[in-house]
């Protein structure tokens, strides 16, 4: 299964932190029989993030994202992903966490 890992966060592009999540995910997925064919890093820009998701969906069977703030009001990853797939964004209240 062709897989793409998309990590989000401008801090990755600025070199402020190492992209350890992508490294771990790639090793884990390869160990479990997935073919990680692409890795993309995109900053905290909703339009570029949506474009990265759309592009990934044309070339991979499985797209995994890592990064963002998680289940907070400030996270744009889920909204950009929903737009890329032409799906409505639905907030699940239990998902918000503490």
N, C-alpha and C positions, 0 to 999 in steps of 0.2 A: 504494500500500500504506500503510495507516494505521499509524503507528509511535508508540510511546511510549518515552521515555527516562526511566529511573529512576536517579537518582544517590543513593548511600547515604553516610551519614556525618553524625554529629551536629555536626561542625565546620562543615558547610555551613549547618545550621539556626541555629547560634550566630553566624553571620556572621564566623567566624574566617578563612575562606578564600573566595575567589571560586569560583563553579561553572564554571570554565573548560572542564572536560571536556564538560559538557552543551552549552555554547556551541559548541565545536568540532564535536561530534557532530551537532548540529542543522544547522549549516552544511554539513557533509560530506554528510549524508543528503539534505538538500534539493537539493544540487547534483547528486546521483545519482538523482533522481526519486522519492524517498520523501517521503511527507507526514508530517511530524512534527506530530501533532495534540495531543499531550500531553507534558508534562514533570512529573515528580514527584520531590520530594526527601524522603527518609525518613531518620530518624536511626537510630542503632545499637541498635535494639530489635527483637528477632526477631519478635514478634507483629505490630507495626506494619509491619515489612518484608514479612512474609508477606501481610498484608492489602493492602498496596500492589501486590504482584505479582498477587494474585487479581483485584483490581479492574482492573488494566492488561490482564490477559488477557481480560477481558470486552469491552473496547472497542478493542483494537488487534490488528492482524495480526502485528506484530513488536514485541517488547519487548526493549530493550537496557538493560543495567545497567552502571553505572560507579561505581567507588568500592570501599570495603572495603580490606582489607589484601592482597588477592590470594590467592595459593595458600599460605595459612598455616593453622595450626591454629586461629587466633583469628578467622578470617573467618566471619561468619554468613550472608553473602549467598547462597552456594550452597545451604546447608541450608534457608534460608527459601524460596528458589526451588523447590527440590525438593518441599518440603511444600506449597507453593501449587499445584503441578501434580500432586500425589499420586503422586510418583515416589520411588523409593528414592534416598538419597544414597549415592553410591559414590565412595570416594576412590581416585584413580589416583596411585600412588606417584610416577611420573615427573613429575607435575604440580607437586609440592611445591617444586621449585627448591632453591636454595642456602640 
